[in-house]
Amino acid sequence: MADYFTQFSCILDVGSPENARRAVDLYQTLADDLDHDDESQIGFLIDIITDGGGSQLWIHDGGSGEPEHVIQFVRRCAETFGLSGRWGFEWANTNGLHV
């Protein structure tokens, strides 16, 4: 039987190291909201990239992820930090079938 995964990896620049630290709080708030409303776990991980000033977040699947949760998070960051311009990411649905 095949195992299916949704995989992605992208960068979001939130403008400053302070915003990056605050984004971690936004991430936790979204995780809490999802757990409370849908009884589901957040479908991605974030890490602050310390190289280059510390204003960038690495958003990734952690094994298998949920692109809709990423979009919700990025929209919250854009609203909170006044981000504008284009941002996007791609994901792939893969399977772990080994023959």
Secondary structure in CASP SS format (residue, H / E / C, confidence):
PFRMAT SS
TARGET T0000
AUTHOR 0000-0000-0000
METHOD secondary structure of the structure
MODEL  1
M C 1.00
A C 1.00
D C 1.00
Y E 1.00
F E 1.00
T E 1.00
Q E 1.00
F C 1.00
S E 1.00
C E 1.00
I E 1.00
L E 1.00
D E 1.00
V C 1.00
G C 1.00
S C 1.00
P H 1.00
E H 1.00
N H 1.00
A H 1.00
R H 1.00
R H 1.00
A H 1.00
V H 1.00
D H 1.00
L H 1.00
Y H 1.00
Q H 1.00
T H 1.00
L H 1.00
A H 1.00
D H 1.00
D H 1.00
L H 1.00
D H 1.00
H H 1.00
D H 1.00
D H 1.00
E C 1.00
S C 1.00
Q C 1.00
I C 1.00
G C 1.00
F C 1.00
L E 1.00
I E 1.00
D E 1.00
I E 1.00
I E 1.00
T C 1.00
D H 1.00
G H 1.00
G H 1.00
G C 1.00
S C 1.00
Q E 1.00
L E 1.00
W E 1.00
I E 1.00
H E 1.00
D C 1.00
G C 1.00
G C 1.00
S C 1.00
G C 1.00
E C 1.00
P H 1.00
E H 1.00
H H 1.00
V H 1.00
I H 1.00
Q H 1.00
F H 1.00
V H 1.00
R H 1.00
R H 1.00
C H 1.00
A H 1.00
E H 1.00
T H 1.00
F H 1.00
G C 1.00
L C 1.00
S C 1.00
G C 1.00
R C 1.00
W C 1.00
G C 1.00
F C 1.00
E C 1.00
W C 1.00
A E 1.00
N E 1.00
T E 1.00
N E 1.00
G C 1.00
L C 1.00
H C 1.00
V C 1.00
END
